[in-house]
Each structure stands twice: as C-alpha cells, then as structure tokens.
Amino acid sequence: MKKITLLLLVVSLAFAGIIEGAEPKKLVVANSATISTTILASNPSGDPASLALAEQGCLPLPAKTVAPYSAIALKTAGMLCSEIALVDAPATLDAKSIVSFKYSGGRSSSVVGPFGAVTIERSSLVGPVINSGEQLAAITVFASEHTAITVAAYADSKRANIIAVEEFDIPKGVSQVVPKANFVGWLDITLGYARFGLTPSKAPLYGFVSNATPDNGNAIVYPFGE
C-alpha cells in the first residue's frame, strides 16, 4: 500500500488546525516538498464573491475576488503556516482542492471537494466503494484530539445487510485507515467505540473516503457529512 490516494498527506505531516464550534464544510490544503494544492473556485452567481483562506494561529490573507460567472485557480504554496490545514469552504463559491503528489514513479493528483464531519449525533454513510486487493477504501480523518471511529461495512445503502464491523483508534492529527474486510458496498462511520458505548472525544471528526488503487490511481472521493 505504497501511496494510497491522499495517503494522504502522509501521517508524518503536522496538523495544526483546531476544529471547534459549528461544522462548516472544509477544504484541505497541503503543501510540502512533494505535495502541492491548488484551490479551483468558480462563482455561479451574478455578483462578485470572495475566496479567503484562513488558518487558526496564522495571519489572515487578503481575500481574492472571483468575478460573476468566472473561476480562479489559486496556488496555495506558502500561504498558510502549516504543511497541512483545513480551511472553511467558501459558502458562495463552488470550490475544490486539487492535491498533487510527486514521487519516484512520477506525479499524480486527487480532487477533494468540501467535506463535513462525523459527530456524536450523526454518522456518515459513504459509498458504494470497493475494498479488495486491487481497490482500497481509505478513510482519511483530521482529528483535533484523540478519538475513535467504528466502521461498519454494508452490502446495501439501507444498512440492512451488514458485512463487517471494525473499530479504529484515531490519534490527534491526520490519520488514514483501511478496513480489513473485502467487500463491495457502503461504509457507515460512527464516532467512538460503538460496541462498548465509549467515545474518547465528542469533537466533530472531519474526513472523507477515497476509493483508489494502492498505487495511487485515480480516486473516487466521498466526503463525510453528505
């Protein structure tokens, strides 16, 4: 499992964003020697709109104006303090992150739209996905503190036919986990250790599921909170 899509953002990268309060949709921004992010934003309205990137603890940047019915591509290298950060997705723009990777075998990229969070009150059902030796359903999460998730795989979107249940301990920062079971179906992601009724943290857990080959092929990305 060399570079599963968004392998993402290699767990060794520092994650400095603190997630508090309400649950606005987020965009991921990552920049390092081998990773770069471009925000592609379009304005579907007849009024000018603003694109602003802000990271907690980092000086705010001037907003970029997006003209009516137009689009901009914003290269984010050097714009934020952390190598990886979550920023609020603009409410009046259609925006997505294009995360590009350089590695020994060449280049690849993944497109990640705005994503939400799993909360105490609400799980997130994503899919359909394939999880096998050739295609992996990788769950990427951004934890503001130590937490846990329960991942149930179902054969149907009604959650009537369960295939497997796994629990994962999630440290603070960026993590990526992959279910062990082979299946084609849906993942229901719940905060905490569901079987034991334990929840190490009640903070919203932002993330998404990327379904791709282990060698970082093109991915289908399913955001939390849909």
C-alpha positions as CSV (number, residue, x, y, z in Angstrom):
1,M,0.0,0.0,0.0
2,K,2.6,2.5,-1.2
3,K,0.7,5.7,-1.7
4,I,-3.0,5.2,-1.4
5,T,-4.7,8.3,-2.7
6,L,-4.1,11.1,-0.3
7,L,-2.1,8.7,1.7
8,L,-2.8,11.4,2.1
9,L,-0.9,13.6,3.5
10,V,1.4,11.3,5.0
11,V,0.6,10.9,8.6
12,S,4.0,12.4,9.5
13,L,2.9,15.9,8.3
14,A,1.9,18.2,11.1
15,F,-1.7,19.0,11.5
16,A,-2.2,22.3,13.4
17,G,-5.8,23.2,12.7
18,I,-8.1,23.1,15.7
19,I,-11.8,22.4,15.0
20,E,-14.3,23.9,17.2
21,G,-17.9,25.0,17.3
22,A,-20.2,24.6,14.3
23,E,-19.5,22.3,11.4
24,P,-18.8,24.3,8.3
25,K,-17.6,22.4,5.3
26,K,-13.9,22.2,5.0
27,L,-11.3,22.2,2.2
28,V,-7.9,20.5,2.7
29,V,-4.7,22.5,1.9
30,A,-1.4,20.6,1.9
31,N,2.0,21.8,0.7
32,S,5.4,20.3,1.2
33,A,8.4,19.3,-0.9
34,T,6.4,16.6,-2.6
35,I,2.8,17.8,-2.2
36,S,1.1,20.9,-3.5
37,T,-2.5,22.2,-3.5
38,T,-4.4,24.4,-5.9
39,I,-7.9,25.7,-5.0
40,L,-10.2,25.7,-8.0
41,A,-13.1,28.0,-7.3
42,S,-16.0,29.1,-9.6
43,N,-18.6,31.8,-9.0
44,P,-22.1,30.6,-10.2
45,S,-23.8,33.9,-9.3
46,G,-24.2,37.3,-10.9
47,D,-22.4,39.0,-8.0
48,P,-18.7,39.2,-7.1
49,A,-17.6,36.7,-4.5
50,S,-14.6,36.3,-2.2
51,L,-12.2,33.5,-1.7
52,A,-10.3,33.7,1.6
53,L,-8.0,31.2,3.2
54,A,-7.6,31.4,7.0
55,E,-5.8,29.1,9.4
56,Q,-6.1,29.4,13.1
57,G,-3.0,30.9,14.6
58,C,-1.8,32.2,11.2
59,L,-2.1,35.8,9.9
60,P,-5.1,36.2,7.7
61,L,-4.5,36.7,4.0
62,P,-6.2,39.2,1.7
63,A,-9.3,37.7,0.0
64,K,-9.3,37.0,-3.7
65,T,-12.3,38.4,-5.7
66,V,-14.0,36.0,-8.1
67,A,-16.0,37.8,-10.8
68,P,-19.5,36.7,-11.6
69,Y,-19.8,33.5,-13.6
70,S,-16.0,33.1,-13.7
71,A,-13.4,31.0,-11.9
72,I,-9.9,31.2,-10.5
73,A,-7.1,28.7,-9.7
74,L,-5.3,29.7,-6.5
75,K,-1.9,28.0,-5.8
76,T,-1.6,27.8,-2.1
77,A,2.1,27.2,-1.6
78,G,3.4,29.5,1.2
79,M,0.0,30.9,2.0
80,L,-0.6,29.1,5.3
81,C,1.6,28.3,8.3
82,S,1.1,24.5,8.4
83,E,2.1,21.9,5.8
84,I,-1.4,20.6,6.1
85,A,-4.5,22.6,7.2
86,L,-8.3,22.6,7.0
87,V,-9.9,25.8,5.8
88,D,-13.5,26.8,5.7
89,A,-15.0,26.1,2.3
90,P,-16.5,29.4,0.8
91,A,-20.2,29.5,1.1
92,T,-20.8,31.4,-2.1
93,L,-18.3,29.6,-4.4
94,D,-18.1,26.1,-5.8
95,A,-14.6,25.2,-4.6
96,K,-12.4,22.1,-4.5
97,S,-8.8,21.2,-3.7
98,I,-6.6,19.7,-6.3
99,V,-3.8,18.0,-4.3
100,S,-0.8,17.0,-6.4
101,F,1.9,14.5,-5.5
102,K,5.5,14.0,-6.7
103,Y,7.0,10.6,-6.1
104,S,9.7,8.4,-7.5
105,G,7.3,6.9,-10.1
106,G,6.1,10.3,-11.4
107,R,3.2,12.5,-10.5
108,S,-0.5,12.1,-9.6
109,S,-3.3,14.2,-8.2
110,S,-6.6,13.9,-6.3
111,V,-9.5,16.2,-6.4
112,V,-11.2,16.7,-3.0
113,G,-14.3,18.8,-2.7
114,P,-15.7,20.3,0.6
115,F,-16.3,17.7,3.3
116,G,-18.1,17.6,6.6
117,A,-17.7,15.7,9.9
118,V,-18.9,12.7,11.8
119,T,-20.4,13.9,15.1
120,I,-21.9,12.3,18.2
121,E,-25.4,12.9,16.8
122,R,-24.7,11.9,13.2
123,S,-22.7,9.1,11.5
124,S,-21.7,9.3,7.8
125,L,-22.8,6.8,5.2
126,V,-20.4,6.7,2.1
127,G,-20.3,4.6,-1.0
128,P,-20.6,2.5,-2.9
129,V,-16.9,1.5,-2.5
130,I,-14.7,-1.4,-3.4
131,N,-12.3,-2.8,-0.8
132,S,-10.1,-5.5,-2.1
133,G,-6.5,-6.3,-3.0
134,E,-6.9,-4.2,-6.2
135,Q,-9.0,-1.3,-4.9
136,L,-8.9,0.1,-1.4
137,A,-11.4,2.3,0.5
138,A,-9.1,4.5,2.6
139,I,-10.7,6.6,5.3
140,T,-8.8,9.9,5.9
141,V,-9.6,11.8,9.0
142,F,-8.4,15.1,10.6
143,A,-8.7,14.8,14.4
144,S,-8.5,17.8,16.7
145,E,-7.8,15.4,19.6
146,H,-7.5,11.7,20.3
147,T,-10.7,9.9,19.3
148,A,-12.0,6.7,17.8
149,I,-14.3,5.5,15.0
150,T,-16.5,2.5,14.3
151,V,-16.7,1.5,10.7
152,A,-19.5,-0.8,9.6
153,A,-19.5,-2.2,6.0
154,Y,-22.9,-2.9,4.5
155,A,-23.9,-4.7,1.3
156,D,-26.7,-2.1,0.8
157,S,-27.4,1.6,1.3
158,K,-30.3,0.8,3.6
159,R,-27.9,-0.7,6.1
160,A,-29.9,-3.9,6.3
161,N,-27.1,-6.4,5.4
162,I,-24.0,-6.0,7.4
163,I,-20.7,-7.4,6.2
164,A,-18.2,-6.5,8.9
165,V,-17.6,-4.0,11.8
166,E,-14.2,-2.6,12.8
167,E,-13.1,-0.1,15.3
168,F,-10.1,2.2,14.9
169,D,-8.2,4.3,17.5
170,I,-7.5,7.7,16.0
171,P,-4.7,9.9,17.3
172,K,-4.7,13.7,17.1
173,G,-3.7,14.9,13.7
174,V,-4.1,13.3,10.2
175,S,-4.7,9.6,10.0
176,Q,-5.7,7.1,7.3
177,V,-7.2,3.7,8.0
178,V,-8.4,0.9,5.7
179,P,-11.0,-1.8,6.6
180,K,-9.6,-5.3,6.5
181,A,-12.7,-7.0,5.0
182,N,-13.1,-7.4,1.3
183,F,-16.4,-6.2,0.0
184,V,-18.4,-4.0,-2.4
185,G,-20.8,-1.8,-0.5
186,W,-21.2,1.1,1.8
187,L,-19.3,2.3,4.9
188,D,-21.2,3.7,7.9
189,I,-18.7,5.7,10.0
190,T,-19.6,6.4,13.6
191,L,-17.7,8.4,16.3
192,G,-16.4,6.3,19.2
193,Y,-16.2,2.6,20.0
194,A,-19.8,1.7,19.2
195,R,-19.7,-1.8,20.7
196,F,-18.6,-0.5,24.1
197,G,-20.5,2.8,24.1
198,L,-17.3,4.7,24.6
199,T,-16.4,8.0,22.9
200,P,-12.9,9.3,23.7
201,S,-13.8,12.7,22.2
202,K,-17.0,14.4,21.3
203,A,-15.4,16.8,18.9
204,P,-16.5,16.6,15.3
205,L,-14.2,14.5,13.2
206,Y,-13.7,15.8,9.6
207,G,-12.8,13.5,6.8
208,F,-13.5,11.6,3.6
209,V,-13.2,8.2,2.0
210,S,-11.0,7.8,-1.1
211,N,-11.5,4.7,-3.2
212,A,-8.5,4.0,-5.4
213,T,-5.7,1.5,-6.2
214,P,-2.9,1.0,-3.7
215,D,-0.5,2.6,-6.2
216,N,-2.3,5.9,-6.1
217,G,-4.5,5.7,-9.2
218,N,-7.5,7.9,-9.9
219,A,-9.8,8.0,-6.9
220,I,-13.5,8.4,-6.2
221,V,-13.7,10.7,-3.1
222,Y,-16.7,10.5,-0.8
223,P,-16.9,13.4,1.8
224,F,-18.2,13.0,5.3
225,G,-21.4,14.8,6.1
226,E,-23.3,14.3,2.9
